[in-house]
Amino acid sequence: MIKKYTNHLVFLVLLALLFIGAGAASLTTTALSDTDSETEEGIDIASVINLAGDEETESADNTNTNTVNITPIPTVRLDNVPVLSDDSFAPDLNPVIDVGGQPSHSFQTHIVDRGDAPQNIADRYGIQVETILGGNPNLSNEAGALQTGLELIILPVDGVLHTVSFGETLESVSIRYGIPQEDIIAYADNNLEFPYRLHPDTQLIIPGAQPEAGFVWNPPSLADVSNTNCAPEIGGGCNFYVNGSGFHVWPLNSRRLTQGYWIGHQAYDVGVPEGTAIIATDTGTVTYAAWSPYCYGNLVVVHHGNTGHETFYAHLSSIAVGVGQIVEKGQYLGASGNTGCSSGPHLHYEIRIWGNRDNPAYYLP
Ligand SMILES: [Zn+2]
C-alpha cells in the first residue's frame, strides 16, 4: 500500500520544491528593484518633476478617453487688459433721480393781530399788499377780513409763491405769470438747475408776478351787517360795549384843514405827514379796522355807544386796533397815511350822529 503511493509522493515533494524555489527567486528580484527606485528619488529632483509631468499627461489621456473636449484656458496677463470704467456696469448703490431743483426757501411768517390790515402788514415787511396774497393763495376771498391768529407767509420779494403741479414746466409757469424764465431761474432759492425740470408739489417764487388775474381784495360784505346802527355803510361790526362822553378831542396834533365840511365833503381833511399818530376822539368800541372799499383806504371806525356818535379815521398807513376793541379817549388808533382815494397824506375825519354825517366843528373843541 505504501509502495503504491511512493511514486506520487516523490512527485509531490519535487513539485513542492519547485514552487518554493520559484517564490524565493521572485522575492529577491522585488527587493532589488525597490532599492533602485529609492535611490533614484533621493538623488534626482529633475526626475521627480518629470514624473509629475508624466502624471498630468496620463490624466489628460484619461479625459480623452472619456471623449470630453475642454479648450485649455489661456493664460492672461491682467496688466495687459484694457480696463473700462469700473462702475460702468455696477448698479448705483444710492440712485438719485435728479440732484438739482429742490427749492430752499425760508419764509418769515406773520400772525395776524388785532388791528392788522393788509396794507399795514405789507408796509411792515416792505412788500406790496398784493404779495400777501401772492404768498398765501389760500387766503383768497377772505383776505380783506384777516382773522386774528391767522399765520401769513411773508415772501422775501414781491411776487407769487407757486406750487408746481404735475406736468408743469418752467415755460408753462413763465407763460402763466408773464414772467421771463430767466427771472424765475435767477431767483437763487428756487435752486433751479439745468435742465430746469420742475418737481410737483415743490414751491417756486415767481418774482414780480401778480396774484392770478381776477383776484381782488374782498372787503367784508355789506350784506353781513344787519344792525344799521353800527357803520353799515362800510361793513363794520355791530357790537359796542362802552359809551362815550359825547365830547371829542382832536384826532391828531394838527388842525391844518386841507378841506373843510361842505355838502360835497361832509368831513374834515387834515393835512399831516404820513405816519402821524391818530387817536380816538372819544371813548368807544372799534367797529371797523381794515381796508375799505369806499375810497377810505385803511379805515378805523369807533362807535361811541349810546351817544349815537361814530367817528371815522381814513387813509391810514397803519392800523393799531382791531374790531371789538375798546378804546379810551386819546388812545392810539394807527398812523396817518395816503391810502384809498387820496391825493396826498392826510387824515379824513368824519363824525356821524345816529348814522348821519354831521359837521365835526360842532363836536370838536
Ligand atoms: Zn376827506
Residues whose N, C-alpha, C, O or C-beta is under 5 A from the ligand:
A	BS01	ZN	A267 Y268 D269 H348
